[in-house]
């Protein structure tokens, strides 16, 4: 999961971010969020669990275990540079 961890951004009007991280139990999670134009506060849009399907494909599960979509990571030189969330492409934001 380390090669996937990080923050990715999609620019469509207001930037939307997808952050991939491991929780306390070591489970990969994805938090999708944006910042309010008026207040600058972070607004969490979703928090899902990516489940590996094979290759660089993942299925998203919500808190009830229901399918919430799919992810496809784009990997180069052992590190993901982008991720497709539904039909949107997010690119890695370097720290």
C-alpha positions as CSV (number, residue, x, y, z in Angstrom):
1,X,0.0,0.0,0.0
2,X,2.9,2.4,0.5
3,X,3.2,3.0,-3.2
4,X,-0.4,4.1,-3.3
5,X,-0.4,6.3,-0.2
6,X,-0.5,10.0,-0.6
7,X,-2.8,12.8,-1.7
8,X,-4.2,13.2,-5.3
9,X,-6.1,16.1,-6.8
10,X,-8.7,16.5,-9.5
11,X,-9.3,20.0,-11.0
12,X,-12.9,20.4,-12.2
13,X,-13.9,23.9,-11.1
14,X,-13.2,23.5,-7.4
15,X,-10.3,21.1,-6.7
16,X,-11.3,17.8,-5.1
17,X,-8.7,15.7,-3.2
18,X,-8.4,12.0,-2.6
19,X,-6.1,10.9,0.3
20,X,-5.0,7.3,0.6
21,X,-3.6,6.2,3.9
22,X,-3.4,3.2,6.3
23,X,-5.5,3.4,9.4
24,X,-4.4,2.2,12.9
25,X,-5.2,-1.4,11.9
26,X,-3.0,-1.1,8.7
27,X,-6.1,-1.1,6.4
28,X,-5.9,1.1,3.3
29,X,-8.5,3.9,3.3
30,X,-9.5,6.7,0.9
31,X,-10.8,10.0,2.1
32,X,-12.2,12.3,-0.6
33,X,-12.5,16.0,0.4
34,X,-12.5,19.6,-0.8
35,X,-12.1,23.0,0.8
36,X,-15.0,25.5,1.2
37,X,-14.5,28.5,-1.1
38,X,-16.1,30.8,1.5
39,X,-14.5,29.5,4.7
40,X,-11.5,27.5,3.6
41,X,-12.6,24.6,5.9
42,X,-12.1,21.0,4.9
43,X,-15.3,19.2,3.8
44,X,-15.1,15.4,3.8
45,X,-17.1,14.0,0.9
46,X,-16.5,10.3,1.6
47,X,-14.3,7.8,3.4
48,X,-14.2,4.4,1.8
49,X,-12.2,1.2,2.0
50,X,-10.4,0.2,-1.2
51,X,-10.4,-3.6,-1.7
52,X,-7.8,-5.0,-4.1
53,X,-9.3,-6.8,-7.2
54,X,-6.1,-7.5,-9.1
55,X,-3.3,-5.6,-10.8
56,X,-3.9,-1.9,-10.1
57,X,-7.7,-2.2,-9.8
58,X,-9.6,-1.7,-6.5
59,X,-13.3,-1.8,-5.5
60,X,-14.5,0.8,-3.0
61,X,-16.6,-0.3,0.0
62,X,-18.5,2.1,2.1
63,X,-19.0,1.8,5.9
64,X,-21.8,-0.8,5.4
65,X,-19.6,-3.0,3.2
66,X,-21.6,-2.1,0.1
67,X,-19.8,-1.4,-3.2
68,X,-19.3,2.3,-3.7
69,X,-17.4,2.3,-7.0
70,X,-14.0,1.4,-8.5
71,X,-10.5,2.7,-8.6
72,X,-7.6,2.3,-11.0
73,X,-4.1,3.4,-10.1
74,X,-1.6,4.5,-12.7
75,X,1.9,3.4,-11.5
76,X,5.3,4.4,-12.8
77,X,8.7,3.3,-11.3
78,X,7.0,1.7,-8.3
79,X,4.9,4.7,-7.3
80,X,1.4,5.7,-8.2
81,X,1.3,9.0,-10.1
82,X,-2.5,9.0,-10.6
83,X,-5.7,7.3,-9.7
84,X,-9.0,7.1,-11.6
85,X,-12.0,7.5,-9.3
86,X,-15.1,6.7,-11.3
87,X,-14.4,8.6,-14.5
88,X,-12.2,11.3,-13.0
89,X,-8.4,11.3,-13.1
90,X,-6.6,12.5,-9.9
91,X,-2.9,13.3,-10.0
92,X,-0.5,12.9,-7.1
93,X,0.3,16.0,-5.1
94,X,3.9,15.9,-4.0
95,X,4.6,16.9,-0.4
